[in-house]
């Protein structure tokens, strides 16, 4: 007898329909085979399914069982097909009918219970798109799938429970989405901006970067506060909006980073990989293509400390995501694209020893070593960074200032309020453009929303000649000026806005 059970296959952030065909023959020697290009994890399903059925006090059919995962020309990986295979076997033996327009998705434990699986949100979005009415998946993954409206999500605890339901002996209570309250707060930052003493220009650059989603590069000696500033940065970012939240959650769902009973992500990701990371870890890829740090930082922050120490190949691979907001990973048999619209916060020392411009310590590096150190970052990569700021060493007198002075410093929350207002203004401006922030503007958007007066245009032309700006850098200056104007809630870009944007161009001594 042949039974077909609907399931799904996740490929990157895309989901395709898959059918599990189970045939239990009435003749032939007992056997259990799975075909359809299964990987090792899928091939092992037969042992998990057999043991789970027996431990659920259900008699396993000692017959010839053939399982086909269709379409047969697409490689299948993961343990998600345990449940549809088990349901197909039981349906052929016990003769019950499967509910129409339903998909089954889940991994079985040896005792018959179901484990949390990745990709539940992708499955629910796929089901809604295809008009599938019911989803049967592990209870631990049900809250993630219940985010999607218009689909019935059945939280299955065990194989025996599902069998009783399919036989009409019990009823199921549909999963109802429950917001994870811990995810509804402002991004947890390790530091508050008020804890960073001095560095007012760097704080201002941070505010501009947060308001317009601009990339920022900090250069300074060790101990000047670069890392502290970067780790305070999430505290001035707004929460994700509904569309952004769904996009980020899809990436984390596909990579299995949503915890059991997890919900939508509402805080912006903050990723800080070590400089020994491989290019595949940073960009994505591997033998089984997975999103890298640039995609896990989507709509959030990618902090690269010791920027010059990262592998040259990894830094060069940043060109596409920094320019296009996505990364395409190609293999001989597949091509997968992951979104990667992030804010890059990079920091570096001015030289290998770090004390090139230190007011009290002497640099021990040779000129050749300094030049070699600076050339680790290519011009094309640097040209894709918007803001450059020098972070000088803070005098000890500033660090030991009176408590009243410390309390008068701006809190992250106050800065965040200005950032939120600027972001709201940009979202209303780009409502029909498919973008959210000024940094995402293309040339057509700049012409439409960044009209310059003759005076402002002349200042920019003169600056372009003096700074030898590339075409990309020229338009970046306009985008930054647009963000500065938004922070002041001014409609037109003024000379002062362009002048402030030009302050964050790299100086020759910084090598950036």
C-alpha positions in Angstrom: 0.0 0.0 0.0 1.3 3.5 -0.9 0.7 6.6 1.1 2.0 10.1 0.2 2.8 12.6 3.1 3.4 16.2 2.3 6.5 17.8 3.8 9.0 20.6 2.9 12.6 21.2 2.1 14.5 24.3 3.2 17.2 25.6 0.9 18.8 28.7 2.4 15.9 31.1 3.1 13.7 29.4 0.4 11.4 26.5 1.0 10.2 24.0 -1.6 7.5 21.4 -1.5 8.6 17.8 -0.9 6.6 14.6 -0.9 7.4 11.6 1.3 6.1 8.5 -0.5 5.9 5.4 1.7 5.1 2.0 0.3 4.7 -1.0 2.6 4.7 -4.1 0.4 2.6 -7.2 1.3 5.2 -9.5 -0.1 9.0 -9.7 0.1 11.6 -10.0 2.8 11.4 -7.4 5.6 13.5 -4.3 4.7 13.5 -0.6 5.3 15.1 1.6 2.6 15.1 5.4 1.9 15.8 6.8 -1.5 15.8 10.3 -3.1 19.4 11.5 -2.5 19.3 11.3 1.3 22.4 12.5 3.3 23.7 10.4 6.2 21.3 12.2 8.7 18.3 11.3 6.5 19.4 7.8 6.0 19.6 7.3 9.7 15.9 8.2 10.0 14.9 4.6 9.5 16.6 3.6 12.8 15.0 6.6 14.7 11.6 5.9 13.2 11.7 2.2 13.8 12.8 2.6 17.5 10.3 5.5 18.1 7.4 3.5 16.8 8.3 0.5 19.0 8.8 2.6 22.1 5.4 4.3 21.5 3.9 0.8 22.1 3.0 0.5 18.4 3.8 -2.6 16.5 6.3 -2.0 13.7 5.4 -3.7 10.5 8.0 -6.4 9.6 7.5 -5.9 5.8 9.4 -4.5 2.9 9.2 -0.7 3.4 10.3 1.7 0.7 10.5 5.5 1.3 11.0 7.9 -1.6 11.8 11.6 -0.9 10.5 13.4 -4.0 11.7 15.2 -6.0 14.5 12.7 -6.3 17.1 14.9 -7.9 17.5 17.4 -5.0 19.8 16.4 -2.1 17.9 16.0 1.2 19.6 16.7 4.5 18.6 17.0 8.2 16.4 15.0 10.5 13.1 16.8 9.7 11.6 13.9 7.7 11.3 11.5 10.7 7.8 12.6 11.4 6.4 12.3 7.8 8.1 8.9 7.3 6.6 7.6 10.6 3.2 9.0 9.8 3.3 7.4 6.3 4.2 4.0 7.7 1.5 4.1 10.3 -1.1 5.3 7.8 -0.4 2.4 5.4 -0.6 -0.2 8.2 -3.5 1.3 10.2 -5.5 2.7 7.3 -6.4 6.1 8.6 -6.6 9.1 6.2 -4.4 12.1 6.5 -6.0 15.6 6.8 -6.1 17.5 3.5 -3.7 20.4 2.8 -1.4 19.4 5.7 2.4 19.1 6.0 4.4 17.2 8.6 7.9 18.3 9.8 9.9 17.1 12.8 12.6 15.0 14.3 11.8 12.0 16.5 13.6 11.0 19.7 14.0 7.3 20.4 11.2 7.4 22.9 8.7 8.8 20.4 8.7 12.4 21.5 9.6 15.2 19.0 12.6 17.5 19.2 12.9 21.2 18.4 13.8 21.7 14.7 15.2 24.7 12.8 13.3 26.3 9.9 9.8 26.3 11.5 9.2 29.9 10.5 10.2 29.2 6.9 7.8 26.3 6.8 4.9 28.4 8.1 5.6 31.1 5.5 5.8 28.5 2.8 2.5 27.0 3.9 0.7 30.3 3.8 2.1 31.1 0.4 0.9 27.7 -1.0 -2.5 27.7 0.7 -1.6 24.8 3.0 -4.0 24.8 5.9 -2.4 22.7 8.6 1.2 22.2 9.9 2.2 19.4 12.3 5.5 20.0 13.9 7.2 19.7 17.4 5.7 21.6 20.2 9.0 23.3 21.0 9.0 24.8 17.5 5.3 25.7 17.4 5.6 29.2 18.8 8.1 30.2 16.1 5.7 28.9 13.4 2.6 30.5 15.1 3.9 33.9 14.2 2.5 33.4 10.7 -1.3 34.1 10.6 -3.7 32.1 8.4 -2.1 28.7 9.1 -3.2 26.1 11.7 -0.1 25.1 13.7 -0.5 21.8 15.6 2.1 21.4 18.4 2.9 17.7 18.6 4.5 16.4 21.7 4.9 12.7 20.7 4.2 10.2 18.0 1.5 8.4 20.0 -0.3 11.7 20.6 -0.4 12.5 16.9 -1.6 8.9 16.1 -4.5 9.3 18.6 -5.4 12.6 16.9 -5.2 11.2 13.3 -7.4 8.3 14.4 -10.0 10.7 15.8 -9.6 9.7 19.5 -8.4 13.1 20.8 -8.4 16.8 19.7 -5.6 19.2 19.4 -5.3 22.7 20.8 -3.8 24.9 18.1 -0.7 26.9 18.9 -1.2 30.6 19.7 1.7 32.9 19.3 3.1 34.2 22.6 5.5 37.1 22.6 8.8 36.5 24.4 8.8 39.5 26.8 12.6 39.4 27.1 12.9 40.1 23.4 10.7 43.2 23.5 13.3 45.4 25.3 15.9 47.7 23.8 19.0 45.9 22.6 21.0 44.9 25.6 24.3 46.9 25.4 27.3 46.1 27.6 27.8 49.8 28.3 25.9 53.1 28.3 27.2 56.0 26.3 27.3 58.0 29.6 30.0 55.6 30.8 32.3 56.6 27.9 34.2 59.7 29.2 35.4 62.1 26.6 35.3 61.0 22.9 32.6 63.4 22.0 33.4 63.4 18.3 33.3 59.6 18.3 29.9 59.6 20.1 28.6 62.0 17.6 29.8 59.7 14.8 28.1 56.8 16.5 24.8 58.7 16.6 25.1 59.5 12.9 25.9 55.9 12.1 22.9 54.7 14.1 20.5 57.2 12.6 21.4 56.5 8.9 22.8 52.9 9.1 26.2 54.2 8.0 29.4 52.2 8.4 32.0 53.5 10.8 35.8 53.0 11.2 37.5 54.0 14.4 41.3 54.4 14.7 43.0 54.8 18.0 45.7 53.5 20.4 44.9 50.6 22.8 42.8 51.6 25.7 41.3 54.7 24.1 37.8 53.3 24.2 37.1 51.9 20.7 35.7 48.6 21.9 33.7 50.3 24.7 32.1 52.6 22.2 31.2 49.8 19.8 29.6 47.7 22.6 27.6 50.7 23.7 26.3 51.2 20.1 23.4 48.7 20.4 21.9 50.8 23.2 21.2 53.7 20.8 19.6 51.6 18.0 15.8 51.4 17.6 13.9 48.1 17.8 13.3 46.2 14.6 10.0 47.0 12.8 7.7 44.2 11.8 9.2 43.6 8.3 12.8 43.8 9.6 11.9 41.5 12.5 10.5 38.8 10.1 13.6 39.1 7.8 16.0 38.7 10.7 14.1 35.8 12.3 14.0 33.9 9.0 17.8 33.9 8.9 18.1 32.8 12.5 15.4 30.1 12.0 17.2 28.8 8.9 20.5 28.5 10.8 18.9 26.9 13.8 19.5 29.8 16.2 16.0 30.3 17.4 15.7 28.5 20.8 12.8 26.2 21.7 9.6 28.1 22.2 11.4 31.2 20.8 9.5 34.0 19.1 10.2 36.8 16.6 13.4 38.7 17.1 12.8 42.4 17.9 16.2 43.5 19.0 18.9 44.2 16.4 21.6 41.5 16.2 25.1 42.4 17.4 27.8 40.1 16.0 31.5 40.5 17.0 33.5 37.6 15.4 37.2 37.2 16.3 39.7 38.2 13.8 40.8 34.6 13.3 37.5 33.8 11.6 37.6 32.1 8.3 36.2 33.7 5.1 33.4 31.1 5.1 32.5 31.9 8.7 32.4 35.6 8.0 30.6 35.5 4.6 28.8 32.2 4.7 29.2 28.9 2.9 30.8 25.6 3.8 30.1 22.1 2.5 26.4 22.7 3.5 25.8 26.3 2.8 25.0 28.3 5.9 24.7 32.0 6.6 27.8 33.7 7.8 28.3 36.6 10.3 27.4 39.2 7.7 24.0 37.6 7.3 23.5 37.0 11.0 24.1 40.7 11.5 21.4 41.6 9.0 19.5 44.8 10.1 21.9 44.9 13.1 25.6 45.5 13.8 28.8 43.7 12.6 31.7 44.7 14.9 35.1 43.8 13.6 37.7 44.6 16.2 41.3 44.7 15.1 40.1 45.2 11.5 43.6 45.0 10.0 44.2 41.6 11.6 41.3 39.9 9.7 42.4 37.6 6.7 42.7 39.6 3.5 40.4 37.3 1.7 37.7 37.7 4.3 37.9 41.5 4.1 37.9 41.5 0.3 34.8 39.3 0.4 33.0 42.1 2.4 32.8 44.2 -0.8 29.5 42.7 -2.1 27.5 42.7 1.1 28.7 46.3 1.9 27.7 47.5 -1.6 24.6 45.4 -2.3 23.2 44.5 1.1 23.2 40.8 0.2 25.7 37.9 -0.4 25.4 35.2 -3.1 27.1 31.9 -2.5 27.5 29.7 -5.5 28.3 26.1 -5.7 28.4 23.7 -8.7 24.8 22.5 -8.1 23.2 25.5 -6.2 23.2 29.2 -5.6 21.9 30.7 -2.4 21.5 34.4 -1.6 21.4 35.7 2.0 20.5 39.3 3.0 23.3 41.2 4.7 22.2 44.8 5.3 24.2 45.6 8.4 26.0 48.5 10.1 29.7 47.8 10.0 31.6 49.1 13.1 35.3 48.5 12.6 38.2 49.5 14.8 42.0 49.3 14.4 45.2 50.6 15.9 47.2 53.2 13.9 50.2 50.8 13.7 51.3 47.3 14.8 52.3 48.3 18.3 49.4 50.7 18.6 51.2 53.8 19.8 52.0 55.7 16.7 50.2 58.9 17.8 50.2 58.3 21.5 50.9 61.5 23.4 53.1 59.7 26.0 54.2 56.4 24.7 56.7 55.9 21.9 56.0 53.9 18.8 58.6 51.2 18.1 57.4 50.4 14.5 59.4 51.1 11.4 57.9 53.1 8.6 57.8 50.0 6.5 56.0 48.0 9.1 53.4 50.8 9.5 52.8 51.0 5.7 52.5 47.2 5.5 50.0 47.2 8.4 47.9 49.9 6.8 47.9 48.2 3.4 46.2 45.1 4.9 42.9 46.9 4.2 42.5 47.6 0.5 41.3 50.9 -1.0 38.0 49.4 -2.4 37.1 48.1 1.1 37.9 51.5 2.8 35.9 53.3 0.1 32.8 51.4 1.2 33.1 52.8 4.7 31.2 56.0 5.4 32.5 57.5 8.6 36.1 57.6 9.8 36.9 58.9 13.3 40.1 59.1 15.4 39.7 58.0 19.0 42.4 59.8 21.0 43.7 58.6 24.3 41.7 60.1 27.2 43.6 62.0 29.8 43.5 60.5 33.3 42.1 63.8 34.7 39.0 63.2 32.6 38.6 59.7 33.8 38.7 60.9 37.4 36.4 63.8 37.0 33.7 64.8 39.5 30.6 62.5 39.8 28.4 65.5 39.0 30.1 65.8 35.6 29.7 62.1 35.0 26.0 62.3 35.7 25.6 65.2 33.3 26.8 63.0 30.3 24.1 62.0 27.9 22.5 58.6 28.4 22.2 56.1 25.6 18.4 56.4 25.9 18.4 60.1 25.2 20.6 59.6 22.1 18.4 56.7 21.1 15.3 58.9 21.1 16.9 61.2 18.5 18.0 58.2 16.4 14.4 56.8 16.5 13.0 60.1 15.3 15.5 60.3 12.4 14.8 56.6 11.5 11.0 57.2 11.6 11.5 60.2 9.3 13.5 58.0 6.8 10.9 55.2 6.9 8.1 57.6 6.0 10.3 59.1 3.2 11.2 55.7 1.7 7.8 54.1 2.3 7.3 53.2 -1.3 11.0 52.8 -2.2 11.7 49.4 -0.6 14.5 50.7 1.6 14.6 51.9 5.2 17.6 54.2 5.8 19.7 56.8 4.1 22.7 54.4 3.7 20.6 52.2 1.4 19.9 55.0 -1.1 20.9 54.5 -4.7 21.7 57.4 -7.1 18.0 57.7 -8.1 17.0 58.2 -4.5 19.8 60.7 -3.9 18.6 62.8 -6.9 15.0 62.6 -5.6 15.5 63.2 -1.8 18.8 65.1 -1.6 18.5 68.1 -3.7 21.4 70.5 -3.1 21.5 74.3 -3.4 24.2 75.9 -5.6 26.1 76.9 -2.4 26.0 73.4 -0.9 26.9 71.9 -4.3 29.9 74.2 -4.7 31.2 73.2 -1.2 30.9 69.6 -2.1 32.7 70.0 -5.4 35.6 71.9 -3.7 35.8 69.2 -1.1 35.7 66.4 -3.7 38.8 68.0 -5.4 40.6 68.6 -2.1 39.9 65.1 -0.7 40.2 63.4 -4.1 36.8 61.7 -3.5 35.8 58.8 -5.7 32.3 58.8 -7.1 31.2 56.4 -4.4 32.7 58.6 -1.6 31.1 61.7 -3.2 27.6 60.2 -2.9 28.3 58.9 0.6 29.0 62.4 1.7 25.6 63.4 0.5 24.0 60.5 2.3 25.7 61.4 5.6 24.7 65.0 5.2 21.1 63.8 4.7 21.3 61.9 8.0 22.7 64.9 9.8 19.8 67.0 8.5 17.4 64.3 9.6 18.8 64.4 13.1 18.1 68.1 13.2 14.7 67.5 11.5 15.6 69.8 8.6 14.1 69.2 5.2 17.0 70.6 3.0 20.7 69.8 3.3 22.6 72.8 4.3 26.3 73.8 4.2 26.7 72.9 7.9 25.5 69.4 7.2 28.0 68.9 4.4 30.7 70.4 6.5 30.1 67.9 9.3 30.0 65.0 6.9 33.4 66.0 5.6 34.8 66.0 9.1 34.6 62.2 9.0 36.7 61.7 6.0 40.0 59.8 6.7 43.2 61.8 7.3 46.5 60.7 5.8 48.1 60.1 9.2 45.4 57.5 10.0 46.1 55.5 7.0 42.4 55.2 6.3 
